[in-house]
Amino acid sequence: MQVQRDNRSLGDLFATLASQTSTLVRQEVDLAKTELTQKATRAGREAGMIAVGGVLALGGYLALVAALIIVLSQFIPLWVSALVVGLALAGVGYFIIQQGLQALRRLDPAPRQTIATIKDDIAWAKEQTK
């Protein structure tokens, strides 16, 4: 088996290492930005679900209030329809809010891919300096 020799000077090797390390750091920063942007976009989407659920729950609350007013002011079957609509909207709103909250709890904000590649980069840099 033949061993290859690198005829570059020590200064050239360190210059190459510094250049590669600089490039690597820039790439890691770009990866972290991309990863965090993706996670922020997803968190925004889940927050939107919570907002939609909140609006529906508010509509349900208002319908329940209208049903109560109707019941108190006149004892006719109109209150039954307002009560059913109010309960349905409140139930749907509650369900949507719970779905959004569960999705946000599952969301991991840490840039895991970047952390893993930085660990690999550290191992590579240590190997290069041996």
Backbone hydrogen bonds in HBPLUS format (Angstrom, degrees):
<---DONOR---> <-ACCEPTOR-->    atom                        ^
c    i                          cat <-CA-CA->   ^        H-A-AA   ^      H-
h    n   atom  resd res      DA  || num        DHA   H-A  angle D-A-AA Bond
n    s   type  num  typ     dist DA aas  dist angle  dist       angle   num
A0013-LEU N   A0009-SER O   2.95 MM   4  6.29 156.5  2.01 150.9 157.7     1
A0014-PHE N   A0010-LEU O   2.94 MM   4  6.21 159.5  1.98 151.5 156.5     2
A0015-ALA N   A0011-GLY O   2.90 MM   4  6.08 152.5  1.97 144.9 153.1     3
A0016-THR N   A0012-ASP O   2.90 MM   4  6.11 158.0  1.95 148.6 154.4     4
A0017-LEU N   A0013-LEU O   2.90 MM   4  6.12 157.9  1.94 146.0 152.6     5
A0018-ALA N   A0014-PHE O   2.84 MM   4  6.03 159.2  1.88 147.8 153.2     6
A0019-SER N   A0015-ALA O   2.96 MM   4  6.14 158.3  2.00 146.7 152.7     7
A0020-GLN N   A0016-THR O   2.87 MM   4  6.06 165.7  1.89 153.7 157.6     8
A0021-THR N   A0017-LEU O   2.83 MM   4  5.93 155.2  1.89 147.2 154.6     9
A0022-SER N   A0018-ALA O   2.94 MM   4  6.07 157.8  1.99 145.2 151.0    10
A0023-THR N   A0019-SER O   2.99 MM   4  6.24 161.7  2.02 149.7 154.4    11
A0024-LEU N   A0020-GLN O   2.86 MM   4  6.00 156.9  1.92 144.5 151.7    12
A0025-VAL N   A0021-THR O   2.88 MM   4  6.11 157.1  1.93 150.8 156.2    13
A0026-ARG N   A0022-SER O   3.05 MM   4  6.31 162.9  2.08 149.9 154.1    14
A0027-GLN N   A0023-THR O   2.94 MM   4  6.19 157.9  1.99 150.1 156.4    15
A0028-GLU N   A0024-LEU O   2.90 MM   4  6.14 152.6  1.97 148.1 155.9    16
A0029-VAL N   A0025-VAL O   2.96 MM   4  6.21 155.8  2.02 150.7 156.9    17
A0030-ASP N   A0026-ARG O   2.99 MM   4  6.25 159.6  2.03 148.5 154.1    18
A0031-LEU N   A0027-GLN O   2.90 MM   4  6.11 155.8  1.95 146.1 153.0    19
A0032-ALA N   A0028-GLU O   2.89 MM   4  6.11 158.2  1.94 148.1 153.9    20
A0033-LYS N   A0029-VAL O   2.94 MM   4  6.19 159.1  1.99 150.5 155.9    21
A0034-THR N   A0030-ASP O   3.00 MM   4  6.22 163.9  2.02 150.6 154.6    22
A0035-GLU N   A0031-LEU O   2.90 MM   4  6.08 166.9  1.91 153.8 157.7    23
A0036-LEU N   A0032-ALA O   2.90 MM   4  6.01 165.7  1.92 152.2 156.1    24
A0037-THR N   A0033-LYS O   2.91 MM   4  6.01 152.7  1.99 146.7 154.5    25
A0038-GLN N   A0034-THR O   3.02 MM   4  6.27 158.5  2.07 150.4 155.4    26
A0039-LYS N   A0035-GLU O   3.08 MM   4  6.36 158.7  2.12 146.8 152.5    27
A0040-ALA N   A0036-LEU O   2.85 MM   4  6.01 155.1  1.91 146.7 153.9    28
A0041-THR N   A0037-THR O   2.94 MM   4  6.11 153.9  2.01 146.9 153.7    29
A0042-ARG N   A0038-GLN O   3.09 MM   4  6.35 158.1  2.14 145.9 151.3    30
A0043-ALA N   A0039-LYS O   2.92 MM   4  6.14 159.1  1.96 148.3 154.3    31
A0044-GLY N   A0040-ALA O   2.92 MM   4  6.09 151.5  2.00 145.0 152.5    32
A0045-ARG N   A0041-THR O   3.03 MM   4  6.32 150.8  2.12 144.8 152.5    33
A0046-GLU N   A0042-ARG O   3.00 MM   4  6.32 156.7  2.05 151.0 156.9    34
A0047-ALA N   A0043-ALA O   2.88 MM   4  6.11 151.4  1.96 145.1 153.6    35
A0048-GLY N   A0044-GLY O   2.93 MM   4  6.16 143.5  2.07 140.2 150.1    36
A0049-MET N   A0045-ARG O   3.10 MM   4  6.51 144.6  2.23 140.8 149.8    37
A0050-ILE N   A0046-GLU O   3.08 MM   4  6.46 152.8  2.16 145.4 152.3    38
A0051-ALA N   A0047-ALA O   2.95 MM   4  6.27 153.6  2.02 145.3 152.6    39
A0052-VAL N   A0048-GLY O   2.91 MM   4  6.20 161.3  1.94 152.2 156.7    40
A0053-GLY N   A0049-MET O   2.90 MM   4  6.10 163.7  1.93 150.6 155.4    41
A0054-GLY N   A0050-ILE O   2.84 MM   4  6.06 150.3  1.93 145.5 154.2    42
A0055-VAL N   A0051-ALA O   2.93 MM   4  6.24 153.7  2.00 150.9 157.4    43
A0056-LEU N   A0052-VAL O   3.00 MM   4  6.29 162.9  2.03 153.0 157.4    44
A0057-ALA N   A0053-GLY O   2.87 MM   4  6.06 156.8  1.92 147.3 154.3    45
A0058-LEU N   A0054-GLY O   2.90 MM   4  6.08 150.0  1.99 143.4 151.6    46
A0059-GLY N   A0055-VAL O   2.93 MM   4  6.25 156.5  1.99 148.0 154.3    47
A0060-GLY N   A0056-LEU O   2.92 MM   4  6.23 150.7  2.00 145.5 153.9    48
A0061-TYR N   A0057-ALA O   2.86 MM   4  6.16 153.4  1.94 146.0 153.4    49
A0062-LEU N   A0058-LEU O   2.87 MM   4  6.16 162.9  1.90 154.8 158.9    50
A0063-ALA N   A0059-GLY O   2.96 MM   4  6.17 153.6  2.03 144.4 151.7    51
A0064-LEU N   A0060-GLY O   2.89 MM   4  6.14 152.8  1.97 147.1 154.7    52
A0065-VAL N   A0061-TYR O   2.88 MM   4  6.18 154.2  1.94 150.3 157.7    53
A0066-ALA N   A0062-LEU O   2.86 MM   4  6.12 157.6  1.91 145.9 152.3    54
A0067-ALA N   A0063-ALA O   2.83 MM   4  6.07 151.6  1.91 144.6 152.7    55
A0068-LEU N   A0064-LEU O   2.93 MM   4  6.17 155.7  1.99 145.9 152.1    56
A0069-ILE N   A0065-VAL O   2.93 MM   4  6.21 159.6  1.97 151.7 157.2    57
A0070-ILE N   A0066-ALA O   2.88 MM   4  6.09 162.8  1.91 150.1 155.0    58
A0071-VAL N   A0067-ALA O   2.86 MM   4  6.02 159.0  1.91 148.4 154.5    59
A0072-LEU N   A0068-LEU O   2.91 MM   4  6.11 161.9  1.95 149.7 154.5    60
A0073-SER N   A0069-ILE O   2.89 MM   4  6.01 151.9  1.97 149.5 157.3    61
A0074-GLN N   A0070-ILE O   2.95 MM   4  5.85 158.8  2.00 149.3 154.1    62
A0080-VAL N   A0077-PRO O   3.02 MM   3  5.47 139.1  2.19 110.8 121.5    63
A0082-ALA N   A0078-LEU O   3.34 MM   4  6.69 164.0  2.36 150.8 155.2    64
A0083-LEU N   A0079-TRP O   2.83 MM   4  5.97 153.5  1.90 148.5 156.0    65
A0084-VAL N   A0080-VAL O   2.93 MM   4  6.17 160.5  1.97 152.5 157.2    66
A0085-VAL N   A0081-SER O   3.02 MM   4  6.20 169.1  2.03 152.3 155.1    67
A0086-GLY N   A0082-ALA O   2.93 MM   4  6.00 157.9  1.98 143.4 150.4    68
A0087-LEU N   A0083-LEU O   2.93 MM   4  6.11 164.7  1.95 151.5 155.0    69
A0088-ALA N   A0084-VAL O   2.95 MM   4  6.11 159.1  1.99 148.5 154.8    70
A0089-LEU N   A0085-VAL O   2.93 MM   4  6.13 168.8  1.95 155.0 157.5    71
A0090-ALA N   A0086-GLY O   2.96 MM   4  6.06 162.1  1.99 148.3 154.0    72
A0091-GLY N   A0087-LEU O   2.88 MM   4  5.98 156.7  1.94 145.4 152.0    73
A0092-VAL N   A0088-ALA O   2.98 MM   4  6.20 164.0  2.00 152.4 156.3    74
A0093-GLY N   A0089-LEU O   2.87 MM   4  6.00 164.1  1.90 150.4 155.5    75
A0094-TYR N   A0090-ALA O   2.91 MM   4  6.04 159.4  1.96 146.8 152.5    76
A0095-PHE N   A0091-GLY O   2.99 MM   4  6.19 159.0  2.04 147.0 152.6    77
A0096-ILE N   A0092-VAL O   2.97 MM   4  6.25 162.6  2.00 153.9 157.9    78
A0097-ILE N   A0093-GLY O   2.98 MM   4  6.18 162.9  2.01 152.4 157.1    79
A0098-GLN N   A0094-TYR O   2.98 MM   4  6.18 161.8  2.01 150.8 155.7    80
A0099-GLN N   A0095-PHE O   3.00 MM   4  6.25 156.1  2.06 149.1 155.5    81
A0100-GLY N   A0096-ILE O   3.02 MM   4  6.26 162.4  2.05 152.0 156.2    82
A0101-LEU N   A0097-ILE O   2.93 MM   4  6.15 161.1  1.96 153.6 158.8    83
A0102-GLN N   A0098-GLN O   2.95 MM   4  6.09 160.9  1.98 148.9 154.0    84
A0103-ALA N   A0099-GLN O   3.00 MM   4  6.20 157.6  2.06 146.6 152.8    85
A0104-LEU N   A0100-GLY O   2.97 MM   4  6.21 152.7  2.05 146.1 153.6    86
A0105-ARG N   A0101-LEU O   2.94 MM   4  6.19 150.5  2.03 146.8 154.8    87
A0106-ARG N   A0102-GLN O   3.10 MM   4  6.35 145.2  2.22 143.6 152.4    88
A0107-LEU N   A0103-ALA O   3.16 MM   4  6.29 126.2  2.46 135.8 149.3    89
A0107-LEU N   A0104-LEU O   3.23 MM   3  5.04 137.6  2.42  92.1 103.9    90
A0112-ARG N   A0110-ALA O   2.88 MM   2  5.58 126.9  2.16 111.9  95.7    91
A0115-ILE N   A0111-PRO O   3.02 MM   4  6.33 159.9  2.07 155.7 162.1    92
A0116-ALA N   A0112-ARG O   2.96 MM   4  6.18 161.3  1.99 151.8 156.3    93
A0117-THR N   A0113-GLN O   2.99 MM   4  6.26 160.4  2.03 149.9 155.0    94
A0118-ILE N   A0114-THR O   2.88 MM   4  6.05 149.9  1.97 149.1 157.7    95
A0119-LYS N   A0115-ILE O   3.06 MM   4  6.32 154.7  2.13 146.5 152.7    96
A0120-ASP N   A0116-ALA O   3.08 MM   4  6.41 156.0  2.14 144.4 151.0    97
A0121-ASP N   A0117-THR O   2.80 MM   4  6.03 151.0  1.89 142.9 151.5    98
A0122-ILE N   A0118-ILE O   2.85 MM   4  6.11 152.8  1.92 150.2 156.8    99
A0123-ALA N   A0119-LYS O   3.05 MM   4  6.31 160.9  2.09 147.8 152.6   100
A0124-TRP N   A0120-ASP O   2.87 MM   4  6.14 154.0  1.94 146.6 154.5   101
A0125-ALA N   A0121-ASP O   2.82 MM   4  6.05 161.5  1.85 150.5 155.1   102
A0126-LYS N   A0122-ILE O   2.94 MM   4  6.16 158.3  1.98 149.6 155.3   103
A0127-GLU N   A0123-ALA O   3.00 MM   4  6.21 152.9  2.07 143.3 150.9   104
A0128-GLN N   A0124-TRP O   2.90 MM   4  6.19 147.5  2.01 148.0 157.5   105
A0129-THR N   A0125-ALA O   3.14 MM   4  6.36 136.1  2.34 142.5 152.6   106
A0130-LYS N   A0127-GLU O   3.38 MM   3  5.47 161.9  2.42 102.1 107.3   107
